């Protein structure tokens, strides 16, 4: 079986040399290999950029979440000086409940708009 592969390989090489295509084939394979390496590097670069963006967005989201938590506690304590603790914290909770209702009511149009923006970003 090995002899058949050896003979086939010799036959292929002799025909390529006869037609002087051996250099062309070598150049073509080198070009394809180089092109594949370039694509791999470009993909790695895009992945690195995406991970960096996600990391930054997570840090900003965490900082914003902490800001919202502390501002909510501050507002509730300030309202508690006028209405008492139950009413102060209740008013802040009611505000967030109303925001939840609004977000749930508008989730379809907002979701569609965000989806369109993301598609535009990804196509650029």
C-alpha positions, -999 to 999 in steps of 0.1 A, spaced: 0 0 0 29 24 8 44 16 -25 12 28 -43 13 61 -24 50 65 -31 45 58 -68 15 81 -70 35 109 -53 65 104 -77 41 104 -107 25 137 -94 60 153 -89 72 142 -123 42 156 -141 44 189 -122 81 192 -131 74 183 -167 48 211 -169 69 234 -147 41 238 -123 60 228 -92 70 263 -83 35 276 -90 20 249 -67 45 257 -40 38 295 -42 1 289 -42 3 267 -11 25 292 6 0 320 -2 -29 300 12 -10 292 44 0 328 48 -36 339 42 -49 314 68 -24 328 93 -35 363 86 -72 354 91 -63 336 124 -45 367 137 -74 390 127 -98 368 145 -76 368 176 -74 405 175 -112 409 172 -117 385 201 -93 405 222 -111 438 214 -144 422 223 -132 409 256 -117 443 265 -150 460 256 -170 435 277 -146 439 307 -149 477 306 -187 476 303 -189 452 333 -167 476 354 -189 506 344 -221 486 351 -208 476 385 -198 511 394 -232 525 382 -250 498 402 -232 508 433 -240 544 427 -277 537 423 -278 516 454 -261 542 475 -281 571 461 -313 551 467 -303 545 504 -294 582 508 -327 593 492 -347 569 514 -330 581 546 -336 618 536 -373 611 529 -374 592 562 -366 625 580 -399 639 567 -422 608 565 -406 582 587 -385 552 578 -414 531 564 -426 558 541 -391 569 530 -380 535 520 -415 527 507 -414 558 484 -381 547 469 -394 511 465 -425 525 448 -404 546 424 -384 515 414 -416 495 410 -430 521 387 -398 521 367 -402 483 364 -437 486 351 -426 512 325 -397 490 314 -419 459 310 -445 479 291 -418 493 267 -396 462 264 -406 453 228 -399 486 211 -367 491 232 -356 456 224 -362 461 187 -343 494 187 -314 479 205 -313 449 182 -311 472 152 -283 493 167 -263 461 175 -268 448 140 -255 481 126 -225 479 149 -217 444 140 -220 451 103 -194 479 104 
